[in-house]
Amino acid sequence: MAEPAEAQAIVCAAVRETYEEAGVLLAGPDPRTVVADTTGDDWEADRAALVARELPFAEFLDRRALVLRSDLLGAWARWITPEFEPRRYDTWFFVAALPSGQRTRNASSEADRTVWIRPEDAAAGYDKGELLMMPPTIATLRTLAAYDSPAAALAGARGRDLAPVLAQARLEGEQVVLSWPGHDEFTKHVPSGVRPDAAGGGDI
């Protein structure tokens, strides 16, 4: 598990990213409340400045007299890009409930489209080949499908195993076998002459 200072930085980054990419802000005037509305030109200007890294998140919260609500998130999973990837990421996944009054929207600069969808429906779309997702995303959705409400998912987050999922590679004959412990559906067999990352084996 992350050290306290590292955990604080990870949660802060999760709250910032949620606001930047979905327009949802997990913060409020005090530790017991949440901002009810993040629409309007002034909010959008601040969000754009955060995305452009022109405005530090701490300064944004301070200027608006807001407190980050880390208690509204639940850590769900952690995936680390395989060692053979030229660029590696240590990625945390969180669950949170949409605050009352706020509205999510397609504010993402990192996705070709966004949808508001139940985890089980998203997983079904992946299985049918209608939705393309990387292993950590579909794995997270499959585990969330077992919960019937945001409150249940947040409660379930307290018992989650946060040991990082890291791909493994082994040579079997003329093939490299890529596997993710505990996630057999993502196992891939790649000809030994092909770089694992070129086959898409290490995507997060």
N, CA, C and O of each residue as an XYZ file, in Angstrom:
816
protein
N       0.851     -1.187      0.000
C       0.000      0.000      0.000
C       0.886      1.236      0.000
O       2.003      1.197      0.515
N       0.405      2.323     -0.566
C       1.177      3.546     -0.655
C       1.357      4.173      0.719
O       0.512      4.013      1.599
N       2.477      4.896      0.899
C       2.711      5.659      2.110
C       1.714      6.817      2.166
O       1.177      7.213      1.132
N       1.452      7.373      3.377
C       0.451      8.438      3.508
C       0.635      9.601      2.540
O      -0.329     10.039      1.913
N       1.864     10.109      2.409
C       2.091     11.249      1.508
C       1.830     10.857      0.060
O       1.259     11.630     -0.709
N       2.257      9.640     -0.308
C       2.036      9.170     -1.674
C       0.546      8.950     -1.925
O       0.029      9.295     -2.988
N      -0.141      8.369     -0.932
C      -1.578      8.131     -1.066
C      -2.330      9.444     -1.240
O      -3.261      9.525     -2.041
N      -1.934     10.466     -0.498
C      -2.580     11.771     -0.617
C      -2.400     12.342     -2.019
O      -3.335     12.901     -2.594
N      -1.199     12.200     -2.566
C      -0.928     12.705     -3.911
C      -1.741     11.941     -4.954
O      -2.235     12.535     -5.912
N      -1.881     10.633     -4.773
C      -2.641      9.807     -5.716
C      -4.120     10.199     -5.698
O      -4.738     10.340     -6.753
N      -4.685     10.375     -4.507
C      -6.091     10.758     -4.382
C      -6.322     12.151     -4.967
O      -7.315     12.387     -5.656
N      -5.400     13.064     -4.687
C      -5.524     14.417     -5.232
C      -5.514     14.372     -6.761
O      -6.296     15.066     -7.411
N      -4.634     13.560     -7.327
C      -4.572     13.425     -8.782
C      -5.866     12.823     -9.323
O      -6.334     13.222    -10.389
N      -6.447     11.865     -8.598
C      -7.702     11.249     -9.038
C      -8.842     12.267     -9.060
O      -9.640     12.285     -9.997
N      -8.920     13.113     -8.033
C      -9.966     14.135     -7.979
C      -9.770     15.153     -9.098
O     -10.730     15.564     -9.750
N      -8.530     15.553     -9.314
C      -8.242     16.521    -10.383
C      -8.604     15.950    -11.743
O      -9.248     16.625    -12.547
N      -8.196     14.705    -12.011
C      -8.477     14.076    -13.302
C      -9.977     13.920    -13.524
O     -10.462     14.098    -14.642
N     -10.709     13.589    -12.471
C     -12.158     13.433    -12.595
C     -12.813     14.747    -13.002
O     -13.747     14.772    -13.803
N     -12.306     15.832    -12.436
C     -12.855     17.131    -12.814
C     -12.427     17.519    -14.226
O     -13.237     18.023    -15.004
N     -11.171     17.289    -14.558
C     -10.673     17.661    -15.883
C     -11.369     16.879    -16.988
O     -11.714     17.450    -18.023
N     -11.581     15.577    -16.785
C     -12.065     14.706    -17.847
C     -13.578     14.511    -17.846
O     -14.144     14.124    -18.868
N     -14.243     14.770    -16.722
C     -15.688     14.531    -16.660
C     -16.477     15.718    -16.130
O     -17.707     15.692    -16.132
N     -15.783     16.765    -15.672
C     -16.482     17.920    -15.137
C     -17.100     17.672    -13.780
O     -17.935     18.459    -13.335
N     -16.713     16.594    -13.106
C     -17.244     16.238    -11.790
C     -16.192     16.572    -10.732
O     -15.049     16.123    -10.818
N     -16.587     17.360     -9.739
C     -15.639     17.838     -8.735
C     -15.993     17.298     -7.355
O     -17.045     17.615     -6.801
N     -15.099     16.480     -6.811
C     -15.291     15.887     -5.485
C     -14.641     16.791     -4.444
O     -13.610     16.459     -3.859
N     -15.269     17.936     -4.230
C     -14.787     18.931     -3.276
C     -15.973     19.772     -2.837
O     -16.999     19.826     -3.516
N     -15.821     20.431     -1.688
C     -16.909     21.263     -1.184
C     -16.410     22.360     -0.275
O     -15.219     22.418      0.028
N     -17.301     23.236      0.168
C     -16.921     24.331      1.044
C     -16.387     23.880      2.400
O     -15.652     24.614      3.060
N     -16.762     22.658      2.815
C     -16.275     22.116      4.090
C     -16.229     20.592      3.963
O     -16.681     20.044      2.958
N     -15.684     19.899      4.976
C     -15.525     18.438      4.879
C     -16.813     17.641      4.832
O     -16.763     16.418      4.696
N     -17.970     18.289      4.938
C     -19.247     17.566      4.959
C     -20.127     17.861      3.746
O     -21.185     17.250      3.592
N     -19.709     18.781      2.891
C     -20.547     19.158      1.758
C     -19.771     19.013      0.450
O     -18.548     18.872      0.439
N     -20.532     19.054     -0.664
C     -19.939     18.940     -1.994
C     -20.521     20.042     -2.876
O     -21.695     20.390     -2.749
N     -19.707     20.581     -3.758
C     -20.185     21.577     -4.709
C     -21.371     20.997     -5.477
O     -21.309     19.867     -5.960
N     -22.445     21.768     -5.588
C     -23.663     21.266     -6.219
C     -23.708     21.508     -7.719
O     -24.450     20.831     -8.430
N     -22.931     22.458     -8.208
C     -23.014     22.802     -9.629
C     -21.649     23.281    -10.113
O     -21.082     24.223     -9.559
N     -21.133     22.638    -11.136
C     -19.835     23.036    -11.693
C     -19.981     23.492    -13.140
O     -19.018     23.462    -13.906
N     -21.190     23.916    -13.511
C     -21.393     24.440    -14.859
C     -21.199     25.958    -14.849
O     -21.121     26.576    -13.788
N     -21.124     26.534    -16.014
C     -20.938     27.982    -16.105
C     -19.586     28.318    -16.711
O     -18.644     27.530    -16.628
N     -19.498     29.476    -17.310
C     -18.286     29.871    -18.012
C     -17.081     29.978    -17.090
O     -15.967     29.645    -17.494
N     -17.285     30.437    -15.852
C     -16.155     30.597    -14.942
C     -15.582     29.245    -14.526
O     -14.366     29.087    -14.422
N     -16.463     28.268    -14.289
C     -16.008     26.924    -13.969
C     -15.280     26.304    -15.162
O     -14.236     25.674    -14.997
N     -15.821     26.481    -16.336
C     -15.204     25.906    -17.522
C     -13.837     26.527    -17.789
O     -12.917     25.836    -18.226
N     -13.700     27.820    -17.530
C     -12.409     28.483    -17.709
C     -11.372     27.899    -16.756
O     -10.224     27.679    -17.141
N     -11.776     27.650    -15.517
C     -10.857     27.045    -14.551
C     -10.498     25.612    -14.953
O      -9.345     25.195    -14.835
N     -11.501     24.863    -15.427
C     -11.231     23.481    -15.832
C     -10.240     23.444    -16.995
O      -9.320     22.626    -17.007
N     -10.430     24.329    -17.965
C      -9.520     24.392    -19.105
C      -8.114     24.782    -18.667
O      -7.134     24.276    -19.214
N      -8.004     25.671    -17.693
C      -6.692     26.085    -17.186
C      -6.007     24.934    -16.457
O      -4.785     24.799    -16.517
N      -6.783     24.110    -15.773
C      -6.215     22.929    -15.114
C      -5.695     21.945    -16.147
O      -4.596     21.411    -16.000
N      -6.473     21.701    -17.186
C      -6.059     20.786    -18.250
C      -4.772     21.267    -18.906
O      -3.889     20.465    -19.212
N      -4.665     22.576    -19.123
C      -3.487     23.154    -19.780
C      -2.313     23.291    -18.818
O      -1.236     23.737    -19.212
N      -2.516     22.907    -17.550
C      -1.489     23.030    -16.510
C      -1.087     24.492    -16.291
O       0.049     24.785    -15.916
N      -2.019     25.386    -16.527
C      -1.798     26.807    -16.270
C      -2.236     27.185    -14.857
O      -1.884     28.252    -14.353
N      -3.007     26.301    -14.224
C      -3.540     26.553    -12.892
C      -3.309     25.329    -12.022
O      -3.864     24.268    -12.305
N      -2.503     25.446    -10.968
C      -2.312     24.312    -10.047
C      -3.622     23.960     -9.353
O      -4.411     24.843     -9.018
N      -3.848     22.667     -9.139
C      -5.101     22.227     -8.535
C      -5.270     22.791     -7.126
O      -6.371     23.183     -6.740
N      -4.179     22.832     -6.356
C      -4.258     23.372     -5.000
C      -4.678     24.842     -5.024
O      -5.460     25.283     -4.182
N      -4.156     25.593     -5.989
C      -4.529     27.004     -6.108
C      -5.996     27.147     -6.514
O      -6.692     28.045     -6.041
N      -6.456     26.265     -7.384
C      -7.858     26.264     -7.803
C      -8.781     26.062     -6.600
O      -9.762     26.786     -6.436
N      -8.459     25.066     -5.756
C      -9.278     24.808     -4.577
C      -9.221     25.968     -3.595
O     -10.238     26.369     -3.029
N      -8.026     26.498     -3.401
C      -7.862     27.597     -2.450
C      -8.622     28.848     -2.900
O      -9.277     29.503     -2.088
N      -8.537     29.176     -4.179
C      -9.199     30.361     -4.704
C     -10.712     30.271     -4.564
O     -11.387     31.279     -4.355
N     -11.239     29.051     -4.681
C     -12.689     28.870     -4.566
C     -13.107     28.451     -3.149
O     -14.271     28.134     -2.904
N     -12.144     28.455     -2.227
C     -12.417     28.114     -0.825
C     -13.068     26.738     -0.713
O     -14.090     26.575     -0.047
N     -12.465     25.756     -1.370
C     -13.002     24.400     -1.379
C     -12.053     23.429     -0.676
O     -10.839     23.630     -0.646
N     -12.630     22.390     -0.122
C     -11.868     21.323      0.533
C     -12.005     20.055     -0.290
O     -13.117     19.665     -0.644
N     -10.890     19.407     -0.600
C     -10.922     18.159     -1.354
C     -11.554     17.072     -0.499
O     -11.164     16.889      0.655
N     -12.537     16.341     -1.054
C     -13.263     15.310     -0.315
C     -12.720     13.926     -0.649
O     -13.329     13.181     -1.417
N     -11.587     13.593     -0.077
C     -10.979     12.282     -0.345
C     -11.848     11.140      0.167
O     -11.722     10.009     -0.301
N     -12.735     11.428      1.130
C     -13.597     10.392      1.684
C     -14.673      9.934      0.715
O     -15.337      8.926      0.956
N     -14.853     10.666     -0.382
C     -15.873     10.301     -1.364
C     -15.369      9.279     -2.382
O     -16.140      8.794     -3.209
N     -14.075      8.951     -2.322
C     -13.506      7.977     -3.246
C     -13.166      6.685     -2.520
O     -12.888      6.675     -1.321
N     -13.194      5.603     -3.275
C     -12.748      4.321     -2.760
C     -11.726      3.727     -3.713
O     -12.011      3.564     -4.899
N     -10.544      3.403     -3.214
C      -9.518      2.786     -4.066
C      -9.980      1.392     -4.479
O     -10.418      0.604     -3.641
N      -9.882      1.091     -5.774
C     -10.460     -0.149     -6.285
C      -9.425     -1.129     -6.849
O      -9.508     -2.330     -6.593
N      -8.468     -0.631     -7.603
C      -7.482     -1.533     -8.214
C      -6.238     -0.747     -8.597
O      -6.247      0.481     -8.673
N      -5.168     -1.498     -8.835
C      -3.909     -0.886     -9.245
C      -3.255     -1.775    -10.306
O      -3.050     -2.970    -10.088
N      -2.936     -1.187    -11.436
C      -2.290     -1.905    -12.528
C      -0.994     -1.184    -12.901
O      -0.961      0.044    -12.978
N       0.063     -1.947    -13.129
C       1.342     -1.368    -13.525
C       1.728     -1.908    -14.899
O       1.689     -3.114    -15.143
N       2.100     -0.995    -15.786
C       2.503     -1.382    -17.143
C       3.651     -2.400    -17.077
O       4.558     -2.241    -16.259
N       3.630     -3.431    -17.914
C       4.665     -4.467    -17.895
C       6.080     -3.908    -18.068
O       6.277     -2.846    -18.658
N       7.038     -4.634    -17.551
C       8.426     -4.189    -17.566
C       8.978     -4.035    -18.974
O       9.895     -3.242    -19.183
N       8.440     -4.778    -19.955
C       8.984     -4.699    -21.304
C       8.474     -3.478    -22.085
O       8.946     -3.218    -23.191
N       7.528     -2.737    -21.528
C       7.026     -1.556    -22.215
C       8.047     -0.416    -22.170
O       8.669     -0.200    -21.130
N       8.233      0.315    -23.267
C       9.174      1.433    -23.257
C       8.727      2.567    -22.344
O       9.563      3.274    -21.780
N       7.403      2.748    -22.191
C       6.857      3.747    -21.276
C       5.960      3.026    -20.276
O       5.062      2.276    -20.659
N       6.214      3.262    -18.986
C       5.489      2.516    -17.966
C       4.651      3.462    -17.108
O       5.016      4.613    -16.870
N       3.499      2.926    -16.649
C       2.588      3.709    -15.825
C       2.149      2.883    -14.621
O       1.924      1.676    -14.719
N       2.035      3.557    -13.493
C       1.497      2.961    -12.277
C       0.108      3.571    -12.106
O      -0.023      4.706    -11.648
N      -0.935      2.809    -12.477
C      -2.286      3.363    -12.597
C      -3.215      2.854    -11.502
O      -3.366      1.648    -11.302
N      -3.832      3.798    -10.799
C      -4.812      3.461     -9.761
C      -6.220      3.705    -10.292
O      -6.458      4.657    -11.034
N      -7.145      2.835     -9.905
C      -8.553      2.982    -10.257
C      -9.353      3.223     -8.977
O      -9.136      2.561     -7.962
N     -10.277      4.176     -9.039
C     -11.113      4.526     -7.896
C     -12.587      4.453     -8.281
O     -12.943      4.522     -9.457
N     -13.434      4.311     -7.266
C     -14.874      4.434     -7.457
C     -15.353      5.644     -6.666
O     -14.784      5.982     -5.628
N     -16.398      6.290     -7.161
C     -16.994      7.441     -6.483
C     -18.425      7.595     -6.963
O     -18.760      7.181     -8.073
N     -19.262      8.183     -6.139
C     -20.648      8.463     -6.518
C     -20.736      9.885     -7.057
O     -20.089     10.794     -6.537
N     -21.536     10.073     -8.098
C     -21.740     11.401     -8.655
C     -22.444     12.274     -7.616
O     -23.543     11.939     -7.176
N     -21.822     13.392     -7.218
C     -22.456     14.254     -6.211
C     -23.811     14.778     -6.678
O     -24.000     15.067     -7.860
N     -24.741     14.896     -5.748
C     -26.073     15.405     -6.056
C     -25.990     16.808     -6.636
O     -25.322     17.684     -6.087
N     -26.679     17.006     -7.756
C     -26.697     18.308     -8.402
C     -25.686     18.455     -9.517
O     -25.896     19.252    -10.431
N     -24.587     17.704     -9.468
C     -23.579     17.796    -10.512
C     -23.966     16.929    -11.705
O     -24.725     15.968    -11.580
N     -23.429     17.291    -12.854
C     -23.691     16.552    -14.087
C     -22.374     16.231    -14.759
O     -21.524     17.105    -14.934
N     -22.208     14.968    -15.135
C     -21.015     14.607    -15.888
C     -21.216     14.997    -17.343
O     -22.348     15.093    -17.817
N     -20.128     15.218    -18.039
C     -20.210     15.587    -19.453
C     -18.946     15.144    -20.165
O     -17.956     14.785    -19.527
N     -18.980     15.169    -21.460
C     -17.827     14.776    -22.259
C     -16.838     15.934    -22.314
O     -16.870     16.764    -23.222
N     -15.960     15.965    -21.318
C     -14.945     17.004    -21.270
C     -13.567     16.422    -21.541
O     -12.559     17.117    -21.413
N     -13.521     15.155    -21.914
C     -12.250     14.458    -22.037
C     -11.466     14.853    -23.277
O     -12.024     15.027    -24.361
N     -10.169     14.990    -23.092
C      -9.251     15.197    -24.215
C      -8.474     13.925    -24.509
O      -7.592     13.912    -25.368
N      -8.808     12.836    -23.781
C      -8.047     11.593    -23.887
C      -8.885     10.426    -24.393
O      -8.406      9.293    -24.449
N     -10.139     10.698    -24.763
C     -11.009      9.624    -25.250
C     -11.717     10.089    -26.519
O     -11.990     11.277    -26.685
N     -12.013      9.141    -27.416
C     -12.699      9.517    -28.643
C     -14.197      9.701    -28.421
O     -14.863     10.362    -29.218
N     -14.732      9.122    -27.346
C     -16.127      9.333    -26.970
C     -16.322      8.889    -25.527
O     -15.538      8.098    -25.002
N     -17.362      9.396    -24.894
C     -17.688      8.995    -23.534
C     -19.172      8.670    -23.463
O     -19.979      9.241    -24.196
N     -19.526      7.742    -22.567
C     -20.929      7.366    -22.368
C     -21.174      7.157    -20.880
O     -20.260      6.831    -20.123
N     -22.429      7.351    -20.477
C     -22.863      7.061    -19.112
C     -23.555      5.716    -19.172
O     -24.640      5.605    -19.743
N     -22.943      4.685    -18.589
C     -23.411      3.326    -18.818
C     -23.156      2.468    -17.579
O     -22.192      2.695    -16.849
N     -24.020      1.488    -17.348
C     -23.821      0.564    -16.235
C     -22.624     -0.342    -16.515
O     -22.383     -0.702    -17.668
N     -21.871     -0.717    -15.481
C     -20.701     -1.579    -15.689
C     -21.022     -2.865    -16.451
O     -20.264     -3.281    -17.327
N     -22.159     -3.495    -16.107
C     -22.494     -4.757    -16.771
C     -22.820     -4.552    -18.251
O     -22.545     -5.425    -19.075
N     -23.404     -3.404    -18.589
C     -23.707     -3.118    -19.988
C     -22.434     -2.824    -20.770
O     -22.300     -3.215    -21.930
N     -21.498     -2.127    -20.123
C     -20.212     -1.861    -20.776
C     -19.454     -3.162    -21.014
O     -18.859     -3.350    -22.075
N     -19.471     -4.053    -20.038
C     -18.800     -5.339    -20.191
C     -19.441     -6.161    -21.303
O     -18.744     -6.832    -22.064
N     -20.772     -6.108    -21.399
C     -21.468     -6.829    -22.468
C     -21.088     -6.260    -23.823
O     -20.916     -7.012    -24.781
N     -20.954     -4.943    -23.918
C     -20.538     -4.318    -25.168
C     -19.134     -4.728    -25.570
O     -18.846     -4.902    -26.755
N     -18.268     -4.881    -24.593
C     -16.904     -5.355    -24.861
C     -16.940     -6.795    -25.382
O     -16.270     -7.123    -26.361
N     -17.714     -7.635    -24.732
C     -17.796     -9.047    -25.135
C     -18.346     -9.200    -26.546
O     -17.983    -10.143    -27.250
N     -19.217     -8.285    -26.969
C     -19.795     -8.334    -28.311
C     -18.889     -7.671    -29.357
O     -19.180     -7.716    -30.553
N     -17.801     -7.063    -28.906
C     -16.909     -6.375    -29.830
C     -17.379     -4.978    -30.194
O     -16.859     -4.367    -31.128
N     -18.368     -4.469    -29.456
C     -18.910     -3.148    -29.753
C     -18.131     -2.033    -29.070
O     -18.114     -0.900    -29.553
N     -17.486     -2.346    -27.951
C     -16.698     -1.376    -27.200
C     -15.274     -1.895    -27.057
O     -15.063     -3.045    -26.669
N     -14.308     -1.055    -27.367
C     -12.907     -1.433    -27.221
C     -12.379     -0.891    -25.906
O     -12.511      0.298    -25.616
N     -11.781     -1.764    -25.114
C     -11.231     -1.348    -23.828
C      -9.948     -2.101    -23.541
O      -9.761     -3.232    -23.989
N      -9.075     -1.466    -22.797
C      -7.832     -2.101    -22.387
C      -8.092     -3.015    -21.187
O      -9.083     -2.829    -20.481
N      -7.224     -3.995    -20.945
C      -7.450     -4.974    -19.874
C      -7.823     -4.381    -18.520
O      -8.777     -4.867    -17.913
N      -7.128     -3.356    -18.003
C      -7.510     -2.854    -16.679
C      -8.931     -2.295    -16.632
O      -9.627     -2.437    -15.627
N      -9.356     -1.662    -17.722
C     -10.690     -1.054    -17.741
C     -11.779     -2.113    -17.714
O     -12.699     -2.032    -16.900
N     -11.689     -3.104    -18.591
C     -12.733     -4.125    -18.625
C     -12.677     -4.990    -17.371
O     -13.718     -5.438    -16.890
N     -11.490     -5.232    -16.834
C     -11.378     -6.008    -15.593
C     -12.060     -5.266    -14.450
O     -12.749     -5.882    -13.637
N     -11.876     -3.963    -14.383
C     -12.513     -3.157    -13.340
C     -14.029     -3.168    -13.490
O     -14.754     -3.295    -12.503
N     -14.509     -3.034    -14.726
C     -15.952     -3.047    -14.963
C     -16.568     -4.384    -14.581
O     -17.677     -4.421    -14.048
N     -15.870     -5.478    -14.844
C     -16.412     -6.799    -14.492
C     -16.570     -6.926    -12.978
O     -17.556     -7.499    -12.514
N     -15.628     -6.408    -12.205
C     -15.755     -6.511    -10.751
C     -16.849     -5.576    -10.224
O     -17.524     -5.905     -9.248
N     -17.026     -4.425    -10.857
C     -18.062     -3.485    -10.420
C     -19.472     -3.988    -10.733
O     -20.429     -3.603    -10.061
N     -19.602     -4.832    -11.733
C     -20.920     -5.329    -12.134
C     -21.612     -6.109    -11.017
O     -22.828     -6.294    -11.049
N     -20.851     -6.558    -10.046
C     -21.434     -7.330     -8.946
C     -22.162     -6.454     -7.932
O     -22.847     -6.975     -7.052
N     -22.026     -5.140     -8.040
C     -22.629     -4.229     -7.066
C     -23.831     -3.521     -7.690
O     -23.778     -3.082     -8.839
N     -24.909     -3.416     -6.921
C     -26.150     -2.879     -7.484
C     -26.355     -1.389     -7.250
O     -27.380     -0.838     -7.652
N     -25.391     -0.726     -6.603
C     -25.530      0.711     -6.368
C     -24.156      1.320     -6.102
O     -23.225      0.610     -5.723
N     -24.026      2.642     -6.300
C     -22.757      3.311     -5.968
C     -22.389      3.132     -4.498
O     -21.216      2.956     -4.169
N     -23.382      3.176     -3.617
C     -23.107      3.015     -2.186
C     -22.526      1.636     -1.894
O     -21.618      1.498     -1.075
N     -23.055      0.614     -2.568
C     -22.553     -0.742     -2.362
C     -21.122     -0.872     -2.880
O     -20.291     -1.530     -2.253
N     -20.836     -0.252     -4.010
C     -19.480     -0.296     -4.559
C     -18.501      0.418     -3.638
O     -17.398     -0.076     -3.401
N     -18.895      1.578     -3.118
C     -18.019      2.301     -2.196
C     -17.760      1.495     -0.932
O     -16.648      1.500     -0.403
N     -18.783      0.806     -0.453
C     -18.594     -0.051      0.722
C     -17.662     -1.212      0.385
O     -16.823     -1.602      1.197
N     -17.815     -1.757     -0.816
C     -16.967     -2.866     -1.231
C     -15.514     -2.478     -1.410
O     -14.625     -3.322     -1.300
N     -15.265     -1.207     -1.685
C     -13.888     -0.742     -1.897
C     -13.042     -0.920     -0.647
O     -11.822     -1.055     -0.740
N     -13.671     -0.922      0.517
C     -12.911     -1.032      1.764
C     -12.221     -2.383      1.906
O     -11.236     -2.500      2.635
N     -12.723     -3.389      1.227
C     -12.107     -4.707      1.336
C     -11.326     -5.133      0.115
O     -10.967     -6.304     -0.005
N     -11.051     -4.208     -0.802
C     -10.370     -4.557     -2.043
C      -8.889     -4.868     -1.828
O      -8.221     -4.244     -1.003
N      -8.392     -5.847     -2.587
C      -6.968     -6.162     -2.612
C      -6.299     -5.196     -3.586
O      -6.576     -5.234     -4.785
N      -5.434     -4.344     -3.087
C      -4.800     -3.335     -3.919
C      -3.378     -3.707     -4.330
O      -2.592     -2.848     -4.727
N      -3.057     -4.999     -4.230
C      -1.763     -5.447     -4.747
C      -1.732     -5.181     -6.245
O      -2.697     -5.500     -6.939
N      -0.650     -4.605     -6.762
C      -0.620     -4.244     -8.188
C      -0.674     -5.464     -9.102
O      -0.081     -6.505     -8.818
N      -1.400     -5.308    -10.204
C      -1.466     -6.334    -11.240
C      -0.383     -6.008    -12.266
O      -0.404     -4.941    -12.878
N       0.550     -6.916    -12.450
C       1.679     -6.701    -13.354
C       1.783     -7.872    -14.324
O       1.834     -9.029    -13.907
N       1.812     -7.569    -15.603
C       1.894     -8.628    -16.620
C       3.182     -9.424    -16.478
O       4.217     -8.903    -16.063
N       3.088    -10.699    -16.833
C       4.244    -11.587    -16.839
C       4.467    -12.110    -18.252
O       3.516    -12.294    -19.011
N       5.715    -12.345    -18.595
C       6.044    -12.868    -19.925
C       6.940    -14.093    -19.758
O       7.894    -14.080    -18.981
N       6.613    -15.159    -20.506
C       7.445    -16.357    -20.476
C       7.515    -16.939    -21.883
O       6.596    -16.759    -22.681
N       8.595    -17.627    -22.181
C       8.794    -18.214    -23.501
C       8.331    -19.663    -23.497
O       8.783    -20.467    -22.681
N       7.422    -19.993    -24.418
C       6.953    -21.367    -24.598
C       7.160    -21.743    -26.053
O       6.390    -21.328    -26.919
N       8.190    -22.524    -26.326
C       8.503    -22.894    -27.693
C       8.871    -21.667    -28.509
O       9.827    -20.960    -28.188
N       8.104    -21.417    -29.574
C       8.367    -20.271    -30.443
C       7.477    -19.078    -30.117
O       7.408    -18.118    -30.885
N       6.798    -19.142    -28.975
C       5.886    -18.066    -28.611
C       6.226    -17.456    -27.255
O       6.722    -18.129    -26.352
N       5.944    -16.176    -27.147
C       6.002    -15.489    -25.861
C       4.576    -15.439    -25.323
O       3.664    -14.955    -25.994
N       4.397    -15.939    -24.120
C       3.075    -15.950    -23.497
C       2.994    -14.794    -22.507
O       3.769    -14.724    -21.553
N       2.051    -13.893    -22.744
C       1.813    -12.767    -21.855
C       0.597    -13.060    -21.006
O      -0.447    -13.453    -21.526
N       0.723    -12.872    -19.703
C      -0.406    -13.146    -18.820
C      -0.456    -12.123    -17.694
O       0.553    -11.529    -17.314
N      -1.659    -11.942    -17.178
C      -1.890    -11.056    -16.046
C      -2.424    -11.915    -14.909
O      -3.512    -12.476    -15.037
N      -1.705    -12.038    -13.807
C      -2.151    -12.892    -12.702
C      -3.571    -12.565    -12.263
O      -3.897    -11.417    -11.960
N      -4.413    -13.607    -12.236
C      -5.796    -13.429    -11.827
C      -6.729    -12.973    -12.930
O      -7.924    -12.787    -12.701
N      -6.181    -12.789    -14.148
C      -6.995    -12.293    -15.267
C      -6.667    -13.107    -16.529
O      -6.063    -12.602    -17.475
N      -7.075    -14.356    -16.511
C      -6.715    -15.274    -17.587
C      -7.259    -14.868    -18.951
O      -6.679    -15.227    -19.976
N      -8.368    -14.123    -18.980
C      -8.968    -13.783    -20.271
C      -8.057    -12.908    -21.131
O      -8.260    -12.804    -22.341
N      -7.059    -12.281    -20.518
C      -6.189    -11.392    -21.273
C      -4.892    -12.066    -21.725
O      -4.039    -11.413    -22.327
N      -4.734    -13.359    -21.445
C      -3.517    -14.071    -21.843
C      -3.363    -14.044    -23.358
O      -4.316    -14.306    -24.092
N      -2.158    -13.726    -23.821
C      -1.885    -13.646    -25.252
C      -0.658    -14.478    -25.597
O       0.275    -14.601    -24.804
N      -0.683    -15.046    -26.801
C       0.443    -15.803    -27.332
C       1.000    -15.036    -28.526
O       0.311    -14.850    -29.529
N       2.244    -14.594    -28.413
C       2.860    -13.749    -29.426
C       4.071    -14.466    -30.011
O       4.902    -14.967    -29.254
N       4.196    -14.531    -31.346
C       5.402    -15.131    -31.943
C       6.647    -14.480    -31.358
O       6.679    -13.267    -31.148
N       7.660    -15.275    -31.098
C       8.848    -14.773    -30.400
C       9.579    -13.673    -31.158
O      10.359    -12.932    -30.559
N       9.348    -13.550    -32.454
C      10.011    -12.496    -33.219
C       9.304    -11.156    -33.154
O       9.776    -10.172    -33.726
N       8.152    -11.112    -32.446
C       7.373     -9.882    -32.359
C       7.544     -9.298    -30.961
O       7.431    -10.013    -29.965
N       7.818     -7.992    -30.891
C       7.926     -7.336    -29.594
C       6.588     -7.414    -28.874
O       5.555     -7.139    -29.485
N       6.571     -7.789    -27.567
C       5.305     -7.877    -26.822
C       4.498     -6.588    -26.878
O       3.277     -6.633    -27.028
N       5.162     -5.435    -26.761
C       4.418     -4.187    -26.767
C       3.838     -3.890    -28.142
O       2.817     -3.211    -28.250
N       4.481     -4.396    -29.202
C       3.951     -4.179    -30.553
C       2.659     -4.956    -30.760
O       1.844     -4.608    -31.614
N       2.477     -6.026    -29.962
C       1.263     -6.833    -30.067
C       0.150     -6.317    -29.170
O      -0.929     -6.905    -29.092
N       0.428     -5.211    -28.497
C      -0.600     -4.632    -27.632
C      -0.730     -5.343    -26.313
O      -1.733     -5.181    -25.617
N       0.280     -6.142    -25.947
C       0.157     -6.931    -24.740
C       0.264     -6.154    -23.466
O      -0.204     -6.629    -22.431
N       0.859     -4.971    -23.481
C       1.087     -4.291    -22.224
C       0.265     -3.055    -22.013
O       0.575     -2.253    -21.133
N      -0.761     -2.878    -22.784
C      -1.538     -1.652    -22.665
C      -2.236     -1.554    -21.319
O      -2.689     -2.552    -20.758
N      -2.311     -0.322    -20.811
C      -3.125     -0.033    -19.629
C      -4.167      0.963    -20.058
O      -4.993      1.381    -19.246
